[in-house]
Amino acid sequence: MPTETVYGLAGDARNPESVAAIFAAKGRPAHNPLIVHLDSLDAAEHLANLPEAARVLAQAFWPGALTLVAPLRHGHGLANAVTAGLPTVALRVPAHPLARALLSEFGGPVAAPSANPSGRISPTTAAHVMAGLAGRIAAVLDGGPCPVGVESTILGFEGNEAVLLREGGISAEQIAAVLGQPPRTRTGAKITAPGQMLSHYAPRARVRLNVTTPQHDEIWIGFGPDCRGAALSLSLSGDLDEAAAKLFATLHQADAMGQPIAIAPVPEHGLGAAINDRLRRAAAPRA
């Protein structure tokens, strides 16, 4: 299923067999919960008890690249594996027109983690999906390249206070503009939402970050006009929106070259925070 962020591996979130098939196709650890995709805020409120801050954010950013984690309602009907045994559920209303059409036609909650082998580079084209999951899935709905290019921002809540669980397509600055204050950064290593594994989004090749002088055997991925000698670039002009949209496709391209990967520094503000989060996890030691 194409979304504006990345392609999702979609299945009926109420059907235990469907959800089990998602975990099996990805090789996803059972303790890593899934995001449930819906067609409206009203549908989300049937599944979870949303605090007021969550409703305000949903009204501001849905449909869009924001996932909200909130306590499950009694009688929610979701398969147990969707939440990995947690008392909360991650909910999103995507903006991609094909995703919205699919959700409307299906008429129920759809679990959809990224459509790639667990821990590997996320897919932003149908070709990426098939390269990773051919033979494990029935079909891919081709909606073209994903325009945002990084996964959704995930927010949890403590009382009515927003807590940033994962950087993503909606920046902390955008959230602060709506709530009047930035979300608090989470503490602790316990997995409470998708996308929190230390090693994630990883190429097969070794990745080195913040590189201004690459080694002779490295594929250098540049950012900005000072990296014109780079083999690949996230954005020659230094545009963070462009860099986010190209991030995973560029990592796929570099990984296919079969050499170590070096990546130029990317600013931490705006979408740069999400880009750097993905890059740090891509470069983290592999289990």
Backbone hydrogen bonds, N-H to C=O, Kabsch-Sander energy under -0.5 kcal/mol:
donor,donor_aa,acceptor,acceptor_aa,energy
7,Y,123,P,-2.5
8,G,1,M,-3.3
9,L,113,P,-3.4
10,A,8,G,-0.9
11,G,111,A,-1.8
13,A,109,P,-2.1
15,N,12,D,-1.3
19,V,15,N,-2.4
20,A,16,P,-2.4
21,A,17,E,-1.9
22,I,18,S,-1.5
23,F,19,V,-2.0
24,A,20,A,-2.3
25,A,21,A,-2.6
26,K,22,I,-2.0
27,G,23,F,-1.7
28,R,23,F,-2.1
32,N,29,P,-1.7
34,L,82,V,-3.0
36,V,90,A,-3.1
37,H,35,I,-0.5
37,H,110,V,-3.9
38,L,92,R,-2.5
44,A,40,S,-1.5
45,E,41,L,-2.2
46,H,42,D,-0.8
46,H,43,A,-0.6
47,L,43,A,-0.6
47,L,44,A,-1.3
48,A,44,A,-1.9
49,N,71,P,-2.8
50,L,48,A,-1.0
55,R,51,P,-1.9
56,V,52,E,-2.4
57,L,53,A,-2.2
58,A,54,A,-2.7
59,Q,55,R,-2.5
60,A,56,V,-1.4
61,F,57,L,-2.7
62,W,58,A,-2.4
64,G,93,V,-2.6
66,L,64,G,-1.5
67,T,153,T,-3.6
68,L,91,L,-2.6
69,V,155,L,-3.0
70,A,68,L,-0.5
70,A,89,V,-2.0
72,L,87,P,-2.6
73,R,47,L,-2.8
76,H,73,R,-1.2
79,A,13,A,-3.0
82,V,79,A,-1.4
83,T,79,A,-0.5
83,T,80,N,-0.9
84,A,81,A,-0.8
85,G,80,N,-1.1
86,L,83,T,-2.1
89,V,70,A,-2.4
90,A,34,L,-0.7
91,L,68,L,-2.6
91,L,89,V,-0.5
92,R,36,V,-2.3
100,R,96,H,-2.6
101,A,97,P,-2.1
102,L,98,L,-2.5
103,L,99,A,-2.7
104,S,100,R,-2.3
105,E,101,A,-2.5
106,F,102,L,-2.8
107,G,103,L,-2.6
110,V,37,H,-2.4
111,A,11,G,-2.4
111,A,109,P,-0.5
112,A,35,I,-2.2
115,A,7,Y,-2.3
116,N,114,S,-1.9
118,S,26,K,-3.3
120,R,117,P,-2.2
121,I,202,A,-0.8
129,V,125,T,-1.5
130,M,126,A,-2.3
131,A,127,A,-2.2
132,G,128,H,-1.5
133,L,129,V,-2.8
134,A,130,M,-1.6
136,R,133,L,-2.7
137,I,133,L,-0.9
142,D,140,V,-0.8
143,G,141,L,-0.8
146,C,124,T,-2.0
148,V,4,E,-2.9
149,G,4,E,-1.1
149,G,5,T,-0.7
153,T,65,A,-2.3
154,I,166,R,-2.2
155,L,67,T,-2.6
156,G,163,V,-2.8
158,E,161,E,-2.4
159,G,157,F,-0.6
160,N,158,E,-0.5
161,E,158,E,-1.8
163,V,156,G,-2.9
164,L,184,R,-3.3
165,L,154,I,-2.6
165,L,163,V,-0.7
166,R,154,I,-1.6
169,G,151,E,-1.4
170,I,65,A,-0.5
171,S,169,G,-0.5
175,I,171,S,-2.0
176,A,172,A,-2.6
177,A,173,E,-1.8
178,V,174,Q,-1.0
178,V,175,I,-0.7
179,L,175,I,-2.7
180,G,176,A,-2.5
184,R,162,A,-2.5
186,R,164,L,-1.4
192,T,190,K,-0.6
196,Q,193,A,-0.7
200,H,198,L,-0.6
200,H,281,R,-1.0
201,Y,120,R,-0.6
202,A,119,G,-3.0
208,R,261,I,-2.5
211,V,263,I,-2.8
212,T,210,N,-0.5
218,E,215,Q,-1.9
219,I,260,P,-3.3
220,W,218,E,-0.8
221,I,219,I,-0.6
221,I,262,A,-3.3
222,G,220,W,-0.6
222,G,232,L,-3.1
224,G,235,S,-3.5
227,C,224,G,-1.4
228,R,225,P,-0.6
230,A,227,C,-2.0
231,A,220,W,-0.9
232,L,220,W,-1.9
234,L,222,G,-3.0
238,G,235,S,-0.9
240,L,238,G,-0.6
243,A,239,D,-2.3
244,A,240,L,-2.5
245,A,241,D,-2.2
246,K,242,E,-1.8
247,L,243,A,-1.1
247,L,244,A,-0.6
250,T,246,K,-2.7
251,L,247,L,-2.2
252,H,248,F,-2.6
253,Q,249,A,-2.3
254,A,250,T,-2.7
255,D,251,L,-2.7
256,A,252,H,-1.7
257,M,254,A,-1.4
258,G,255,D,-1.5
259,Q,254,A,-0.6
261,I,206,R,-3.2
262,A,219,I,-2.8
263,I,208,R,-2.5
264,A,221,I,-2.9
272,G,269,H,-2.1
273,A,270,G,-1.5
275,I,271,L,-2.4
276,N,272,G,-2.7
277,D,273,A,-1.9
278,R,274,A,-2.2
279,L,275,I,-2.3
280,R,276,N,-2.7
281,R,277,D,-1.9
282,A,278,R,-2.3
283,A,279,L,-1.9
284,A,280,R,-0.7
